Amino acid sequence: MDLRKQVFFFEALEFMDYIELDTIPNYKECAALVSGMGYVLVDLKIIPQKTTVKISAVISSKDPAKTIGVEDCSKVHRALLPRLEALLGRDDTYMELTSPGTDRNIKNAAEFALFEGTEIRVWDRNASDWQSGKIVGSDKSSVTLESDGERKTFKYEDIAKAKFLQA
């Protein structure tokens, strides 16, 4: 890919939104259940379709060094699906439950707090380049990364994209 096209692509993106996780429908109730099992609910989407309701959930470990496996997903799926069916008042549901994966983009700036201690990279519009480091803090307007003992704070409006660093 031509580098000029790649830079244009990133500059055309909107800035990263911060959406309070508790404002996502049913997130609060489901996050409490998942947390009690030793995991973190990263994302929850409930999409009504013609004859069913599709549910998409993403979980992570509370420990950034620990990975999520099929058994972890299966365990949470068995507990979370009945809870969601009760909350939604219907049992015609289909749920996909996954881990974030190493190539996942961070989609909501509120997720930075969930992944504190994790190595990521952000596309900084001001530098027109990737900046990487370990998440050491975040709030409603910015994330702070540490790399080589140096801390740098990025406002969400300056971040076009954020990804996990692949190990």
TORTI-275952 format. One record per residue (C-alpha): x, y, z; residue number from 1. Coordinates in steps of 0.5 Angstrom, whole numbers, plus 500, padded with zeros to 3 digits. Example, Ala and Ser with C-alpha at 12.3 -4.5 7.8 and 13.67 -1.06 7.14 Angstrom:
<vogus>
+-----+-----+-----+-----+
!  px !  py !  pz ! num !
+-----+-----+-----+-----+
! 525 ! 491 ! 516 !   1 !
! 527 ! 498 ! 514 !   2 !
+-----+-----+-----+-----+
</vogus>
This chain:
<vogus>
+-----+-----+-----+-----+
!  px !  py !  pz ! num !
+-----+-----+-----+-----+
! 500 ! 500 ! 500 !   1 !
! 502 ! 507 ! 498 !   2 !
! 505 ! 510 ! 505 !   3 !
! 501 ! 517 ! 503 !   4 !
! 494 ! 513 ! 502 !   5 !
! 496 ! 510 ! 509 !   6 !
! 497 ! 517 ! 512 !   7 !
! 491 ! 519 ! 509 !   8 !
! 487 ! 513 ! 511 !   9 !
! 488 ! 515 ! 519 !  10 !
! 487 ! 522 ! 518 !  11 !
! 480 ! 521 ! 515 !  12 !
! 478 ! 517 ! 521 !  13 !
! 474 ! 521 ! 527 !  14 !
! 477 ! 521 ! 534 !  15 !
! 477 ! 516 ! 539 !  16 !
! 470 ! 516 ! 543 !  17 !
! 469 ! 515 ! 550 !  18 !
! 463 ! 512 ! 552 !  19 !
! 462 ! 510 ! 559 !  20 !
! 461 ! 503 ! 559 !  21 !
! 455 ! 503 ! 564 !  22 !
! 451 ! 507 ! 559 !  23 !
! 451 ! 501 ! 555 !  24 !
! 445 ! 497 ! 556 !  25 !
! 445 ! 491 ! 560 !  26 !
! 453 ! 492 ! 561 !  27 !
! 453 ! 494 ! 569 !  28 !
! 449 ! 487 ! 570 !  29 !
! 453 ! 483 ! 566 !  30 !
! 460 ! 486 ! 568 !  31 !
! 458 ! 485 ! 575 !  32 !
! 457 ! 477 ! 574 !  33 !
! 463 ! 477 ! 569 !  34 !
! 467 ! 480 ! 575 !  35 !
! 465 ! 475 ! 580 !  36 !
! 468 ! 470 ! 576 !  37 !
! 475 ! 473 ! 575 !  38 !
! 474 ! 476 ! 568 !  39 !
! 473 ! 483 ! 565 !  40 !
! 467 ! 485 ! 561 !  41 !
! 470 ! 489 ! 555 !  42 !
! 465 ! 490 ! 550 !  43 !
! 457 ! 488 ! 550 !  44 !
! 453 ! 489 ! 544 !  45 !
! 446 ! 486 ! 543 !  46 !
! 443 ! 486 ! 536 !  47 !
! 435 ! 485 ! 535 !  48 !
! 434 ! 481 ! 529 !  49 !
! 428 ! 478 ! 525 !  50 !
! 427 ! 472 ! 529 !  51 !
! 433 ! 472 ! 534 !  52 !
! 437 ! 477 ! 538 !  53 !
! 445 ! 477 ! 537 !  54 !
! 449 ! 478 ! 543 !  55 !
! 456 ! 479 ! 542 !  56 !
! 461 ! 480 ! 548 !  57 !
! 468 ! 480 ! 549 !  58 !
! 472 ! 478 ! 556 !  59 !
! 479 ! 479 ! 558 !  60 !
! 483 ! 477 ! 564 !  61 !
! 483 ! 482 ! 570 !  62 !
! 491 ! 480 ! 570 !  63 !
! 494 ! 483 ! 563 !  64 !
! 499 ! 478 ! 563 !  65 !
! 494 ! 472 ! 563 !  66 !
! 491 ! 470 ! 556 !  67 !
! 484 ! 468 ! 555 !  68 !
! 482 ! 461 ! 553 !  69 !
! 477 ! 457 ! 550 !  70 !
! 475 ! 454 ! 557 !  71 !
! 475 ! 461 ! 560 !  72 !
! 470 ! 463 ! 554 !  73 !
! 466 ! 457 ! 555 !  74 !
! 465 ! 458 ! 562 !  75 !
! 463 ! 465 ! 562 !  76 !
! 458 ! 464 ! 556 !  77 !
! 455 ! 458 ! 560 !  78 !
! 453 ! 464 ! 566 !  79 !
! 452 ! 470 ! 562 !  80 !
! 447 ! 467 ! 557 !  81 !
! 442 ! 466 ! 562 !  82 !
! 443 ! 472 ! 565 !  83 !
! 442 ! 476 ! 559 !  84 !
! 436 ! 472 ! 557 !  85 !
! 433 ! 474 ! 564 !  86 !
! 434 ! 481 ! 563 !  87 !
! 432 ! 481 ! 556 !  88 !
! 426 ! 477 ! 557 !  89 !
! 427 ! 472 ! 552 !  90 !
! 430 ! 466 ! 550 !  91 !
! 431 ! 466 ! 542 !  92 !
! 438 ! 469 ! 543 !  93 !
! 445 ! 467 ! 540 !  94 !
! 451 ! 469 ! 543 !  95 !
! 458 ! 470 ! 541 !  96 !
! 463 ! 471 ! 547 !  97 !
! 471 ! 472 ! 545 !  98 !
! 477 ! 474 ! 548 !  99 !
! 480 ! 481 ! 545 ! 100 !
! 485 ! 478 ! 541 ! 101 !
! 492 ! 481 ! 540 ! 102 !
! 490 ! 484 ! 533 ! 103 !
! 484 ! 487 ! 536 ! 104 !
! 483 ! 495 ! 535 ! 105 !
! 481 ! 499 ! 542 ! 106 !
! 474 ! 501 ! 540 ! 107 !
! 472 ! 505 ! 546 ! 108 !
! 477 ! 510 ! 549 ! 109 !
! 473 ! 507 ! 556 ! 110 !
! 477 ! 501 ! 555 ! 111 !
! 484 ! 504 ! 556 ! 112 !
! 482 ! 503 ! 564 ! 113 !
! 480 ! 496 ! 563 ! 114 !
! 487 ! 494 ! 560 ! 115 !
! 492 ! 498 ! 564 ! 116 !
! 499 ! 495 ! 564 ! 117 !
! 498 ! 492 ! 557 ! 118 !
! 502 ! 494 ! 552 ! 119 !
! 499 ! 498 ! 546 ! 120 !
! 500 ! 503 ! 540 ! 121 !
! 496 ! 509 ! 538 ! 122 !
! 496 ! 513 ! 532 ! 123 !
! 498 ! 520 ! 534 ! 124 !
! 495 ! 525 ! 529 ! 125 !
! 500 ! 530 ! 531 ! 126 !
! 506 ! 526 ! 530 ! 127 !
! 503 ! 522 ! 524 ! 128 !
! 506 ! 516 ! 527 ! 129 !
! 505 ! 510 ! 531 ! 130 !
! 507 ! 511 ! 539 ! 131 !
! 507 ! 505 ! 543 ! 132 !
! 508 ! 504 ! 551 ! 133 !
! 504 ! 501 ! 557 ! 134 !
! 498 ! 504 ! 559 ! 135 !
! 499 ! 507 ! 566 ! 136 !
! 493 ! 511 ! 566 ! 137 !
! 487 ! 514 ! 563 ! 138 !
! 481 ! 518 ! 564 ! 139 !
! 475 ! 521 ! 560 ! 140 !
! 479 ! 525 ! 556 ! 141 !
! 486 ! 522 ! 555 ! 142 !
! 491 ! 516 ! 556 ! 143 !
! 498 ! 516 ! 559 ! 144 !
! 503 ! 511 ! 556 ! 145 !
! 510 ! 509 ! 559 ! 146 !
! 516 ! 507 ! 554 ! 147 !
! 523 ! 507 ! 557 ! 148 !
! 521 ! 510 ! 563 ! 149 !
! 518 ! 516 ! 560 ! 150 !
! 511 ! 518 ! 560 ! 151 !
! 507 ! 521 ! 555 ! 152 !
! 499 ! 523 ! 555 ! 153 !
! 495 ! 523 ! 549 ! 154 !
! 488 ! 526 ! 548 ! 155 !
! 483 ! 522 ! 545 ! 156 !
! 481 ! 527 ! 540 ! 157 !
! 489 ! 526 ! 537 ! 158 !
! 488 ! 518 ! 537 ! 159 !
! 486 ! 516 ! 530 ! 160 !
! 487 ! 508 ! 532 ! 161 !
! 489 ! 504 ! 538 ! 162 !
! 492 ! 497 ! 538 ! 163 !
! 495 ! 492 ! 542 ! 164 !
! 502 ! 491 ! 541 ! 165 !
! 503 ! 483 ! 539 ! 166 !
! 508 ! 480 ! 543 ! 167 !
+-----+-----+-----+-----+
</vogus>
